[in-house]
């Protein structure tokens, strides 16, 4: 596909959405596909990527049993661009990049490989890229999450799922602080100690941690970190909602994140439980065929509309749709840390 250009002549750069969460079984992959379908239905050229590097299975939700091309083809240099491993789907305007869970190196990326993938994602020829991440809070997962312009944290209404979602957000914040202090051993030591909620310093919040940094003689550095954290604004989406009140299960995370982590999490909405989805997954029927009047797809359409209309994004640079200048490589260098 030839690279398209914006009206002012610059090459089109995609808005990258990362979909993460604290544990498996909460429907991240299904939600990633539903959001992708909703974007494609709105006329946006969309690519969904299986970012579960150790357990790739997104293709099965598309009815693809054995992908002919995978992310590993790019990592192993069999192709030059991620666009070259994109596969079409039944949904007009939606392509998929499949993972390869049988390839051990993908589950244990080297630093240079991670940077290569992040840079390649930022150059995919599309309006939107949806990155379906694996479960948990490994460094690679968090770095992919933090590199995205739009960050989504998925949970279900159950208390343990809400706790796991908050743990994911907290780890993302401390991963950010760790990277920002990676070349300052004294500050990095404070961050590492503060990661333990029961640390001996009695530092229980990020605000208290930054105050401690300022007291140690670096108020400018602490202020810069606070400004950086202010740009982390994940959208909290509740999946498998059965009661209307469950749609706002993320509000407790929103409040605690503001108080303890100094970030402004957003309520992204909820996706109602839909038995049709379970039946389609069991039958390995492509989710692109989901009934457009179903609760699930209508929920996804509402979420996409809400998030786009509110101007929500975790990066203060809005991207190609507004024509603003962005530097993908600079942002990637900032979020990917050091080996």
C-alpha positions as a Markdown table, in Angstrom:
| # | Residue | x | y | z |
|---|---|---|---|---|
| 1 | Unk | 0.0 | 0.0 | 0.0 |
| 2 | Unk | 1.4 | 3.4 | -1.0 |
| 3 | Unk | 1.9 | 5.8 | 1.9 |
| 4 | Unk | -0.9 | 8.3 | 2.0 |
| 5 | Unk | -0.4 | 11.9 | 2.9 |
| 6 | Unk | -2.3 | 14.5 | 4.9 |
| 7 | Unk | -3.6 | 17.6 | 3.4 |
| 8 | Unk | -0.5 | 19.6 | 4.2 |
| 9 | Unk | 1.7 | 17.1 | 2.4 |
| 10 | Unk | 3.2 | 15.1 | 5.3 |
| 11 | Unk | 3.1 | 11.4 | 5.4 |
| 12 | Unk | 0.2 | 9.9 | 7.3 |
| 13 | Unk | 1.1 | 8.7 | 10.7 |
| 14 | Unk | -1.3 | 6.4 | 12.7 |
| 15 | Unk | -2.9 | 7.0 | 16.0 |
| 16 | Unk | -1.7 | 4.1 | 18.1 |
| 17 | Unk | -4.1 | 2.6 | 20.7 |
| 18 | Unk | -2.8 | 0.1 | 23.3 |
| 19 | Unk | -5.2 | -2.2 | 25.0 |
| 20 | Unk | -3.8 | -3.7 | 28.2 |
| 21 | Unk | -4.9 | -5.1 | 31.6 |
| 22 | Unk | -3.8 | -6.8 | 34.7 |
| 23 | Unk | -4.7 | -10.4 | 33.9 |
| 24 | Unk | -6.0 | -12.8 | 31.3 |
| 25 | Unk | -9.6 | -13.7 | 30.6 |
| 26 | Unk | -11.0 | -10.2 | 30.8 |
| 27 | Unk | -11.6 | -9.9 | 27.1 |
| 28 | Unk | -8.8 | -7.6 | 25.9 |
| 29 | Unk | -8.5 | -9.3 | 22.5 |
| 30 | Unk | -12.3 | -9.3 | 21.9 |
| 31 | Unk | -12.4 | -5.6 | 22.9 |
| 32 | Unk | -9.4 | -4.8 | 20.6 |
| 33 | Unk | -11.3 | -6.3 | 17.7 |
| 34 | Unk | -14.6 | -4.6 | 18.5 |
| 35 | Unk | -12.8 | -1.2 | 18.7 |
| 36 | Unk | -11.0 | -2.0 | 15.4 |
| 37 | Unk | -14.3 | -2.8 | 13.7 |
| 38 | Unk | -15.9 | 0.3 | 15.1 |
| 39 | Unk | -13.1 | 2.5 | 13.7 |
| 40 | Unk | -13.2 | 0.7 | 10.4 |
| 41 | Unk | -17.0 | 1.1 | 10.2 |
| 42 | Unk | -16.5 | 4.9 | 10.7 |
| 43 | Unk | -14.3 | 5.0 | 7.5 |
| 44 | Unk | -10.9 | 4.9 | 9.2 |
| 45 | Unk | -8.2 | 2.6 | 7.8 |
| 46 | Unk | -7.3 | 0.5 | 10.8 |
| 47 | Unk | -4.7 | -2.2 | 11.6 |
| 48 | Unk | -5.0 | -4.4 | 14.7 |
| 49 | Unk | -1.8 | -6.1 | 16.0 |
| 50 | Unk | -1.4 | -9.1 | 18.2 |
| 51 | Unk | 0.9 | -7.7 | 20.8 |
| 52 | Unk | 0.7 | -10.8 | 23.1 |
| 53 | Unk | 4.3 | -11.8 | 22.3 |
| 54 | Unk | 4.2 | -15.0 | 24.4 |
| 55 | Unk | 0.7 | -16.2 | 23.6 |
| 56 | Unk | -0.5 | -14.9 | 20.3 |
| 57 | Unk | -4.1 | -15.9 | 19.5 |
| 58 | Unk | -5.7 | -12.8 | 18.1 |
| 59 | Unk | -5.9 | -14.5 | 14.6 |
| 60 | Unk | -8.2 | -17.1 | 16.0 |
| 61 | Unk | -10.8 | -14.4 | 16.8 |
| 62 | Unk | -10.7 | -13.5 | 13.1 |
| 63 | Unk | -11.2 | -17.1 | 12.0 |
| 64 | Unk | -7.6 | -17.5 | 10.9 |
| 65 | Unk | -6.3 | -20.9 | 11.8 |
| 66 | Unk | -2.7 | -20.7 | 10.5 |
| 67 | Unk | -1.5 | -17.2 | 9.5 |
| 68 | Unk | 0.5 | -17.0 | 6.3 |
| 69 | Unk | 2.4 | -14.0 | 7.6 |
| 70 | Unk | 3.3 | -13.0 | 11.2 |
| 71 | Unk | 5.2 | -10.5 | 13.2 |
| 72 | Unk | 8.1 | -12.8 | 13.3 |
| 73 | Unk | 8.6 | -12.3 | 9.5 |
| 74 | Unk | 9.4 | -8.7 | 10.3 |
| 75 | Unk | 11.6 | -9.5 | 13.3 |
| 76 | Unk | 13.6 | -12.0 | 11.3 |
| 77 | Unk | 14.0 | -9.5 | 8.4 |
| 78 | Unk | 12.1 | -11.5 | 5.9 |
| 79 | Unk | 10.2 | -8.3 | 5.1 |
| 80 | Unk | 11.1 | -4.6 | 5.5 |
| 81 | Unk | 7.9 | -3.1 | 6.9 |
| 82 | Unk | 5.1 | -4.2 | 9.1 |
| 83 | Unk | 2.7 | -3.2 | 6.3 |
| 84 | Unk | 4.2 | -6.2 | 4.5 |
| 85 | Unk | 2.8 | -8.7 | 7.1 |
| 86 | Unk | -0.6 | -7.2 | 7.3 |
| 87 | Unk | -3.4 | -9.5 | 6.3 |
| 88 | Unk | -6.9 | -8.5 | 5.1 |
| 89 | Unk | -10.0 | -9.3 | 7.0 |
| 90 | Unk | -13.7 | -9.6 | 6.1 |
| 91 | Unk | -14.2 | -6.1 | 7.5 |
| 92 | Unk | -13.6 | -3.4 | 4.9 |
| 93 | Unk | -10.8 | -1.1 | 6.1 |
| 94 | Unk | -9.5 | -3.5 | 8.7 |
| 95 | Unk | -6.2 | -5.4 | 8.5 |
| 96 | Unk | -4.5 | -7.6 | 11.1 |
| 97 | Unk | -0.9 | -8.4 | 12.0 |
| 98 | Unk | -0.8 | -11.8 | 13.5 |
| 99 | Unk | 1.6 | -12.9 | 16.3 |
| 100 | Unk | 3.6 | -16.1 | 16.4 |
| 101 | Unk | 3.5 | -17.7 | 19.9 |
| 102 | Unk | 5.6 | -20.6 | 18.8 |
| 103 | Unk | 8.6 | -18.3 | 18.3 |
| 104 | Unk | 10.5 | -18.1 | 21.6 |
| 105 | Unk | 12.4 | -15.0 | 20.7 |
| 106 | Unk | 9.2 | -13.0 | 20.4 |
| 107 | Unk | 8.3 | -13.7 | 24.0 |
| 108 | Unk | 11.7 | -12.5 | 25.1 |
| 109 | Unk | 12.5 | -9.5 | 22.9 |
| 110 | Unk | 15.9 | -7.9 | 23.0 |
| 111 | Unk | 16.0 | -4.1 | 23.5 |
| 112 | Unk | 17.0 | -3.5 | 19.9 |
| 113 | Unk | 14.1 | -5.7 | 18.7 |
| 114 | Unk | 11.6 | -3.8 | 20.9 |
| 115 | Unk | 12.8 | -0.5 | 19.5 |
| 116 | Unk | 12.5 | -1.8 | 16.0 |
| 117 | Unk | 8.9 | -2.9 | 16.5 |
| 118 | Unk | 7.9 | 0.3 | 18.2 |
| 119 | Unk | 9.4 | 2.4 | 15.4 |
| 120 | Unk | 7.8 | 0.2 | 12.7 |
| 121 | Unk | 4.4 | 0.5 | 14.4 |
| 122 | Unk | 4.6 | 4.3 | 14.4 |
| 123 | Unk | 5.1 | 4.1 | 10.6 |
| 124 | Unk | 2.3 | 1.8 | 9.6 |
| 125 | Unk | 0.3 | 3.2 | 6.7 |
| 126 | Unk | -3.1 | 3.5 | 8.5 |
| 127 | Unk | -5.3 | 6.0 | 10.4 |
| 128 | Unk | -5.4 | 3.9 | 13.5 |
| 129 | Unk | -3.4 | 1.0 | 14.9 |
| 130 | Unk | -4.8 | -1.1 | 17.8 |
| 131 | Unk | -2.2 | -3.0 | 19.8 |
| 132 | Unk | -3.7 | -5.9 | 21.7 |
| 133 | Unk | -1.3 | -6.5 | 24.5 |
| 134 | Unk | -0.7 | -9.7 | 26.5 |
| 135 | Unk | -1.7 | -10.0 | 30.2 |
| 136 | Unk | 0.5 | -8.9 | 33.0 |
| 137 | Unk | 3.1 | -6.2 | 33.7 |
| 138 | Unk | 6.3 | -7.3 | 32.1 |
| 139 | Unk | 8.6 | -4.6 | 31.0 |
| 140 | Unk | 7.9 | -5.2 | 27.2 |
| 141 | Unk | 4.2 | -5.1 | 27.8 |
| 142 | Unk | 4.4 | -1.8 | 29.8 |
| 143 | Unk | 6.7 | -0.2 | 27.3 |
| 144 | Unk | 4.4 | -1.0 | 24.4 |
| 145 | Unk | 1.5 | 0.3 | 26.5 |
| 146 | Unk | 3.3 | 3.5 | 27.4 |
| 147 | Unk | 4.4 | 4.2 | 23.8 |
| 148 | Unk | 0.8 | 4.5 | 22.5 |
| 149 | Unk | -1.0 | 7.8 | 22.1 |
| 150 | Unk | -4.2 | 6.2 | 23.4 |
| 151 | Unk | -4.0 | 3.8 | 26.3 |
| 152 | Unk | -6.9 | 1.6 | 27.4 |
| 153 | Unk | -7.0 | -0.5 | 30.6 |
| 154 | Unk | -9.5 | -3.3 | 30.5 |
| 155 | Unk | -11.2 | -4.8 | 33.6 |
| 156 | Unk | -14.4 | -6.7 | 34.5 |
| 157 | Unk | -16.7 | -5.6 | 37.3 |
| 158 | Unk | -15.3 | -8.2 | 39.8 |
| 159 | Unk | -13.3 | -6.7 | 42.7 |
| 160 | Unk | -10.2 | -8.8 | 42.0 |
| 161 | Unk | -10.2 | -7.7 | 38.4 |
| 162 | Unk | -10.5 | -4.0 | 39.5 |
| 163 | Unk | -7.5 | -4.6 | 41.8 |
| 164 | Unk | -5.5 | -6.1 | 39.0 |
| 165 | Unk | -6.3 | -3.2 | 36.7 |
| 166 | Unk | -5.1 | -0.7 | 39.3 |
| 167 | Unk | -1.9 | -2.8 | 39.8 |
| 168 | Unk | -1.4 | -2.5 | 36.0 |
| 169 | Unk | -1.8 | 1.3 | 36.1 |
| 170 | Unk | 0.5 | 1.6 | 39.1 |
| 171 | Unk | 3.2 | -0.5 | 37.5 |
| 172 | Unk | 2.9 | 1.6 | 34.3 |
| 173 | Unk | 3.5 | 4.7 | 36.4 |
| 174 | Unk | 6.5 | 3.3 | 38.2 |
| 175 | Unk | 7.9 | 1.9 | 35.0 |
| 176 | Unk | 7.8 | 5.5 | 33.7 |
| 177 | Unk | 9.5 | 6.9 | 36.8 |
| 178 | Unk | 12.2 | 4.1 | 36.5 |
| 179 | Unk | 13.0 | 5.0 | 32.9 |
| 180 | Unk | 13.1 | 8.7 | 33.7 |
| 181 | Unk | 15.6 | 8.1 | 36.5 |
| 182 | Unk | 17.6 | 5.3 | 34.8 |
| 183 | Unk | 20.7 | 7.5 | 34.5 |
| 184 | Unk | 20.4 | 9.0 | 38.0 |
| 185 | Unk | 21.3 | 6.2 | 40.4 |
| 186 | Unk | 20.3 | 8.2 | 43.5 |
| 187 | Unk | 16.9 | 9.0 | 42.2 |
| 188 | Unk | 16.5 | 5.6 | 40.7 |
| 189 | Unk | 17.1 | 4.1 | 44.1 |
| 190 | Unk | 14.3 | 6.1 | 45.6 |
| 191 | Unk | 11.9 | 5.0 | 42.8 |
| 192 | Unk | 12.9 | 1.3 | 43.3 |
| 193 | Unk | 12.4 | 1.5 | 47.0 |
| 194 | Unk | 9.0 | 3.3 | 46.6 |
| 195 | Unk | 7.7 | 0.5 | 44.4 |
| 196 | Unk | 7.2 | -1.5 | 47.5 |
| 197 | Unk | 3.9 | -0.2 | 49.1 |
| 198 | Unk | 5.4 | -1.1 | 52.5 |
| 199 | Unk | 8.7 | 0.6 | 52.0 |
| 200 | Unk | 10.7 | 1.8 | 55.0 |
| 201 | Unk | 10.8 | 5.4 | 53.8 |
| 202 | Unk | 7.1 | 5.7 | 54.6 |
| 203 | Unk | 6.5 | 6.9 | 51.0 |
| 204 | Unk | 3.0 | 5.8 | 50.1 |
| 205 | Unk | 2.2 | 8.0 | 47.1 |
| 206 | Unk | 3.9 | 9.3 | 44.0 |
| 207 | Unk | 3.4 | 12.8 | 45.3 |
| 208 | Unk | 5.4 | 11.9 | 48.4 |
| 209 | Unk | 8.1 | 10.3 | 46.3 |
| 210 | Unk | 8.5 | 13.4 | 44.2 |
| 211 | Unk | 8.6 | 15.5 | 47.4 |
| 212 | Unk | 11.4 | 13.3 | 48.6 |
| 213 | Unk | 13.3 | 13.8 | 45.4 |
| 214 | Unk | 12.9 | 17.6 | 45.7 |
| 215 | Unk | 14.1 | 17.5 | 49.3 |
| 216 | Unk | 17.2 | 15.6 | 48.1 |
| 217 | Unk | 18.2 | 18.6 | 46.1 |
| 218 | Unk | 16.5 | 18.1 | 42.7 |
| 219 | Unk | 13.2 | 20.1 | 42.6 |
| 220 | Unk | 13.5 | 20.7 | 38.9 |
| 221 | Unk | 13.8 | 17.0 | 38.2 |
| 222 | Unk | 10.8 | 16.3 | 40.4 |
| 223 | Unk | 8.7 | 19.0 | 38.7 |
| 224 | Unk | 9.6 | 17.6 | 35.2 |
| 225 | Unk | 8.5 | 14.1 | 36.3 |
| 226 | Unk | 5.2 | 15.5 | 37.6 |
| 227 | Unk | 4.6 | 17.1 | 34.2 |
| 228 | Unk | 5.4 | 13.9 | 32.4 |
| 229 | Unk | 3.0 | 11.9 | 34.6 |
| 230 | Unk | 0.3 | 14.4 | 33.8 |
| 231 | Unk | 0.4 | 13.2 | 30.2 |
| 232 | Unk | -0.5 | 9.6 | 31.2 |
| 233 | Unk | -4.3 | 9.4 | 30.9 |
| 234 | Unk | -5.4 | 5.9 | 30.4 |
| 235 | Unk | -9.0 | 5.2 | 29.6 |
| 236 | Unk | -10.6 | 2.6 | 31.9 |
| 237 | Unk | -13.1 | 0.3 | 30.2 |
| 238 | Unk | -15.2 | -2.3 | 32.0 |
| 239 | Unk | -15.9 | -5.4 | 29.9 |
| 240 | Unk | -18.6 | -8.0 | 30.3 |
| 241 | Unk | -21.0 | -5.6 | 32.0 |
| 242 | Unk | -24.3 | -7.1 | 33.1 |
| 243 | Unk | -25.8 | -4.3 | 35.1 |
| 244 | Unk | -25.7 | -0.5 | 34.2 |
| 245 | Unk | -23.9 | 0.3 | 37.5 |
| 246 | Unk | -21.0 | -1.9 | 36.5 |
| 247 | Unk | -20.1 | 0.4 | 33.6 |
| 248 | Unk | -18.4 | 2.8 | 36.0 |
| 249 | Unk | -16.4 | 0.1 | 37.9 |
| 250 | Unk | -13.3 | 2.1 | 37.0 |
| 251 | Unk | -14.2 | 5.1 | 39.1 |
| 252 | Unk | -12.5 | 3.8 | 42.1 |
| 253 | Unk | -9.3 | 3.4 | 40.0 |
| 254 | Unk | -9.8 | 6.9 | 38.7 |
| 255 | Unk | -9.9 | 8.3 | 42.2 |
| 256 | Unk | -7.1 | 6.3 | 43.7 |
| 257 | Unk | -4.9 | 7.0 | 40.7 |
| 258 | Unk | -5.3 | 10.7 | 41.1 |
| 259 | Unk | -4.6 | 10.6 | 44.8 |
| 260 | Unk | -1.8 | 8.1 | 44.9 |
| 261 | Unk | -0.2 | 8.1 | 41.3 |
| 262 | Unk | -0.7 | 11.7 | 40.2 |
| 263 | Unk | -2.4 | 10.7 | 36.9 |
| 264 | Unk | -5.7 | 11.6 | 35.4 |
| 265 | Unk | -7.3 | 8.3 | 34.3 |
| 266 | Unk | -10.5 | 8.6 | 32.2 |
| 267 | Unk | -13.7 | 6.6 | 32.3 |
| 268 | Unk | -14.0 | 5.1 | 28.9 |
| 269 | Unk | -17.3 | 3.3 | 29.4 |
| 270 | Unk | -18.4 | -0.3 | 29.4 |
| 271 | Unk | -19.1 | -3.2 | 27.0 |
| 272 | Unk | -22.2 | -5.2 | 27.8 |
| 273 | Unk | -21.9 | -9.0 | 28.1 |
| 274 | Unk | -23.1 | -10.5 | 24.8 |
| 275 | Unk | -23.7 | -14.3 | 24.5 |
| 276 | Unk | -23.2 | -14.0 | 20.7 |
| 277 | Unk | -19.6 | -13.2 | 21.3 |
| 278 | Unk | -19.0 | -16.3 | 23.3 |
| 279 | Unk | -20.7 | -18.5 | 20.7 |
| 280 | Unk | -18.6 | -16.9 | 17.9 |
| 281 | Unk | -15.4 | -17.4 | 19.8 |
| 282 | Unk | -16.2 | -21.1 | 20.5 |
| 283 | Unk | -17.1 | -21.7 | 16.8 |
| 284 | Unk | -13.9 | -19.8 | 15.7 |
| 285 | Unk | -16.2 | -17.6 | 13.7 |
| 286 | Unk | -14.6 | -14.2 | 12.7 |
| 287 | Unk | -15.8 | -11.5 | 15.2 |
| 288 | Unk | -15.9 | -9.1 | 12.2 |
| 289 | Unk | -19.3 | -10.8 | 11.5 |
| 290 | Unk | -20.8 | -9.8 | 14.8 |
| 291 | Unk | -24.3 | -8.4 | 14.5 |
| 292 | Unk | -24.1 | -4.6 | 14.2 |
| 293 | Unk | -27.1 | -4.3 | 16.4 |
| 294 | Unk | -25.6 | -6.4 | 19.2 |
| 295 | Unk | -24.9 | -5.0 | 22.6 |
| 296 | Unk | -21.2 | -5.6 | 22.2 |
| 297 | Unk | -20.7 | -3.7 | 19.0 |
| 298 | Unk | -23.0 | -0.9 | 20.0 |
| 299 | Unk | -21.0 | -0.6 | 23.2 |
| 300 | Unk | -17.8 | -0.4 | 21.2 |
| 301 | Unk | -19.1 | 2.2 | 18.9 |
| 302 | Unk | -20.2 | 4.3 | 21.8 |
| 303 | Unk | -16.8 | 4.0 | 23.5 |
| 304 | Unk | -14.9 | 5.0 | 20.3 |
| 305 | Unk | -17.2 | 7.9 | 19.7 |
| 306 | Unk | -16.9 | 9.0 | 23.3 |
| 307 | Unk | -13.1 | 8.8 | 23.4 |
| 308 | Unk | -12.6 | 10.5 | 20.1 |
| 309 | Unk | -15.0 | 13.3 | 20.9 |
| 310 | Unk | -13.5 | 14.1 | 24.2 |
| 311 | Unk | -10.1 | 14.5 | 22.6 |
| 312 | Unk | -8.7 | 11.9 | 25.0 |
| 313 | Unk | -5.1 | 10.9 | 24.3 |
| 314 | Unk | -2.2 | 10.0 | 26.5 |
| 315 | Unk | 0.2 | 12.0 | 24.4 |
| 316 | Unk | -0.1 | 15.8 | 24.3 |
| 317 | Unk | 0.6 | 15.6 | 20.5 |
| 318 | Unk | -2.7 | 14.7 | 18.9 |
| 319 | Unk | -1.3 | 13.2 | 15.7 |
| 320 | Unk | -2.1 | 13.0 | 12.1 |
| 321 | Unk | -5.8 | 13.8 | 12.2 |
| 322 | Unk | -5.1 | 17.3 | 13.4 |
| 323 | Unk | -2.1 | 17.7 | 11.2 |
| 324 | Unk | 0.2 | 18.4 | 14.2 |
| 325 | Unk | 3.8 | 17.5 | 14.0 |
| 326 | Unk | 4.9 | 14.4 | 15.8 |
| 327 | Unk | 8.3 | 12.7 | 16.2 |
| 328 | Unk | 7.6 | 8.9 | 16.6 |
| 329 | Unk | 11.3 | 8.1 | 17.2 |
| 330 | Unk | 11.7 | 10.7 | 19.8 |
| 331 | Unk | 8.7 | 9.5 | 21.8 |
| 332 | Unk | 9.8 | 5.9 | 21.4 |
| 333 | Unk | 13.3 | 6.7 | 22.7 |
| 334 | Unk | 11.6 | 8.4 | 25.7 |
| 335 | Unk | 9.3 | 5.5 | 26.6 |
| 336 | Unk | 11.3 | 2.4 | 25.8 |
| 337 | Unk | 13.9 | 2.9 | 28.5 |
| 338 | Unk | 17.4 | 1.4 | 28.4 |
| 339 | Unk | 18.5 | -2.2 | 27.9 |
